[in-house]
Amino acid sequence: MTKEQALLSIDASGIKPGQVWRHYKGGTYRIIATAIDESTLTPMVIYQSTVTNLEMPWARTLANFLSTVDVKAVERRFYPVF
């Protein structure tokens, strides 16, 4: 993937800093930033729990953040709360 492709993927995702997304297990997380991994050019999402600011930020690949999980039924790993 090129840097330009990574930027296009991030833009097409609609994920923006400040948005709140809910994890399928119930927690809510605020998007801090989107980023590109320097060594692999993989699009990334940086997010933090809305419950406390004491928790360290998390980072996931954009693909993983938008992926589905198959628990009892297939559902998105994260979905926007806005």
C-alpha positions in Angstrom: 0.0 0.0 0.0 1.2 3.5 -0.8 0.9 6.5 1.5 -1.7 7.9 -0.9 -3.7 4.7 -0.8 -3.5 4.7 3.0 -4.8 8.3 3.1 -7.6 7.5 0.7 -8.6 4.5 2.9 -8.7 6.7 6.0 -10.8 9.3 4.2 -13.2 6.8 2.8 -13.8 5.3 6.3 -15.4 8.4 7.6 -13.5 8.1 10.9 -12.7 11.5 12.3 -11.0 12.7 15.6 -13.6 13.5 18.2 -16.2 10.9 17.1 -17.4 8.4 19.7 -17.6 4.7 18.7 -19.0 1.8 20.7 -17.1 -1.5 20.9 -19.2 -4.7 20.5 -18.5 -5.6 24.2 -20.1 -2.3 25.3 -17.3 0.2 26.0 -17.3 3.6 24.3 -14.2 5.1 22.8 -13.3 8.6 21.4 -11.3 8.8 18.3 -8.1 10.7 19.0 -6.5 10.5 15.6 -6.0 8.5 12.5 -2.5 7.7 11.5 -0.3 5.8 9.1 2.2 3.2 10.5 5.6 4.5 9.4 7.2 1.1 8.6 4.2 -0.6 6.8 2.1 2.4 5.6 -0.9 0.7 7.2 -3.8 3.0 8.1 -4.4 3.1 11.9 -7.0 4.4 14.3 -5.9 5.8 17.7 -8.7 5.8 20.3 -9.2 6.1 24.0 -11.9 5.1 26.5 -14.5 7.8 27.2 -14.8 6.5 30.8 -11.5 7.8 32.0 -8.6 9.8 30.5 -6.2 7.9 32.7 -6.3 5.0 30.4 -3.6 4.8 27.7 -4.7 5.3 24.1 -5.2 2.2 22.0 -4.1 1.7 18.3 -5.6 -0.7 15.8 -5.3 -1.0 12.1 -8.2 0.6 10.3 -9.1 -2.8 8.8 -9.3 -4.4 12.2 -11.2 -1.4 13.7 -13.9 -1.7 10.9 -13.9 -5.5 10.9 -16.8 -7.8 12.0 -16.7 -10.3 14.8 -18.7 -13.5 15.1 -19.9 -13.9 18.7 -23.5 -14.8 18.7 -24.2 -13.1 15.4 -21.9 -11.3 13.0 -21.6 -7.7 14.0 -19.1 -4.9 13.6 -16.3 -4.7 16.1 -16.9 -0.9 16.5 -19.8 1.2 15.4 -20.3 5.0 15.6 -22.3 6.5 18.4 -21.8 10.2 17.4 
